Amino acid sequence: MAWIPGILVVAAVAWFVLTYNRLVRLRNRFANAWKQIDVQLKRRYDLIPNLVEIVKDYMSYEQETLGKVIAARGAAIEARGTAAQAKAENALTESLKSLFAVVENYPDLKANQSVASLQEELTATENKISFARQYYNDSVMTYNNTIQSIPSNLIAQVFDFRLTEYFEAGEEARAVPKADLR
């Protein structure tokens, strides 16, 4: 009977170690997911100046649109923190949509192979960003659920594991698109 307290101590230590290690793994998973978003955003930032450079000669009357894209890119690069980054990225996405809509009004520009190629690359990159955001949010949800659930929340509180923000779409992304079929 003297071995029962020893077994209980070993079980408690094993539970503690396993729970702590799980929390660390989950935190590292969502940090890695954020870095994957970062890689795709960097790719997008690199493509935008090329697109702007090609279209600016064609779009002499649309300098405001180009200016918005350049400003949104700069704001996105400078953004820090999940909420600020999400807001800046949503603004950049909206400005790119405006640019692509304007490109449709210029037949020569629309037919330009370089513009078409860059649009295709940006679209592919946007899809990768969307997938990376989804994976990030899934990782954050798993992490947040774990640090809020009993009994792992006890270890989370002691070792200062904190809730993490989701990467959220902005209000403009939630708006219902208007279809003008005239």
N, C-alpha and C positions, 0 to 999 in steps of 0.2 A: 503493500500500500504506500510505501514511501516514494515510489516512483511516479505516482499520479501527479503531484505538484510539478515534478520535473517535466513530464509530458505536457502539462498545461502551459508551462513557461516556454517550452520549445514551440508549441503550437501558436502561442501568442506572438512570439518573435517571428516565426515563419509567416504568419498572417501580416504582421507589420511590414516585413521586408517585401513580400509579394505585392501588397497594396501600394507601398511607396514606389516601388519599381514600375508598377502599372501607371501611376500618376505621372511619373517622369516620362515614360514612353509616350503617353497620350499628349503631354505638353510638347515633346519633341516632334510628334507627328503633325500637330497643327502649326508649329513653327516651320517645319519643312514645307507644309502645304502653302504657307504664306510666301516662302522663298520661290516656290514654283509659280505663283502668281507674279511675283516680282520679275522672274525671268521673262515671262510672256509680255509683261508691261514694258520692259526694257526693249524687247524686240519691236513692239509697237512704236515706242518713242523713236527708235532708229529709223523706222519706215516712214514716219510722218514727214520729216524734212524733205525726203526725196520726192514724195508726192506733192508737197507744197511747191517745191522748186519747179517741177514739171508743169503744174497747172497754172502757176502765177502768170506766165507769159500769155496764156490763152484767156485768162479771166481778168482782164484789166478793169472790168466794171464790178468785180466781185471781191475787191480787196478786203472788205469788212469781214466776209466769210473766212478768208484766209487768215486774217488777223485773229479771229476768234479761235481758230484751230491752233495757231501758234501760241496764243495766250493760254488756252486750255492745256496744251501739252506742257508748257512751262509750270503751270500750277500743279499739274499731276506729278511732275518730276519732283517738285519741292514739297509735296504733301507728306506729312509724317503722322503715323498712327492709322489704325484701321478705319475709323470713321472719316477722318480727313481724306485718306486715300480713296475710299469708296466714293465720297462726294466729288472729288476731283476727277476720278476716272469716269464717273457718270456724266460729268460736264464735257469731258473730252469725247466720249462716245457720241453725245448729242451733237457736238460741233462737227465731228466726222460725218455723221448722218446728213447734216446740212450741206457739207462740202460735196458729198456724193450726189445729193439731190441737185445741186447746182451743176455738177459735171454733166448730168443728164441733158441739160439745156445747151450744151456745146457739142455738136456732132463731131467736129474735128478732134476735140479732146476725148470724147467718148470712144472714138475709133483708135486713138493713140495706144499702141501696144504697151508702152511703158506704164501708162496710167492704168490700163486694164490689168496688167501684171501686178502693180502695186495694190490696186483695189482687191484683187484676188488674195494676195498675201495678207493684207490687213483683215480681210474677212476670215481667212483661216486662223489668223492670230486671235481675232475676237472670239472665235469658237473655242480656241484653246484656253483663252482667259476665262470664258464662261465655265468650261469644265473645271479649271483650276479653282475658281471661286466656289463651285459646288463642292468639290472635294475639301476645300478649306472649311467651308461651313459645316460639312458633315463631321470633320475632325473636331471642330470647335464644339459641336453639339455633344459628341461622345465625351470629350474632355469635361465640359461643363456639367453634363449629367453625372459623371463619375465623382467630381469634387463636391457635388451637392447631395449625393446619395449616402445613406447610412450603410455601412459604417465607415466608408472611405472618406467621408467628409471630416471625420475626426483627425485623420492624418493630414488632410488637405489644410485644415485650419492651423494645425501646429506648425506645418512647414510652409505656410503662406502661399499655397496654390490659389490663384485668383481666377475669377470668371474672366472669360475672354469675349471680346465683341465679335459679332458676325460681320461679314462683308455684305452690306445691304445695298439694294438698288435704291436710287434716289426717287423723289416724287415724280420727276419727269419720266422715269422709266415705267412708273405705274399708271401713267395717264393713258387713256384709251386713244389709240391713233385715229385720226380723222381721215376718212376715205372720201376723196372728191372724185366722183365718177363722171364729171361733165365732159 
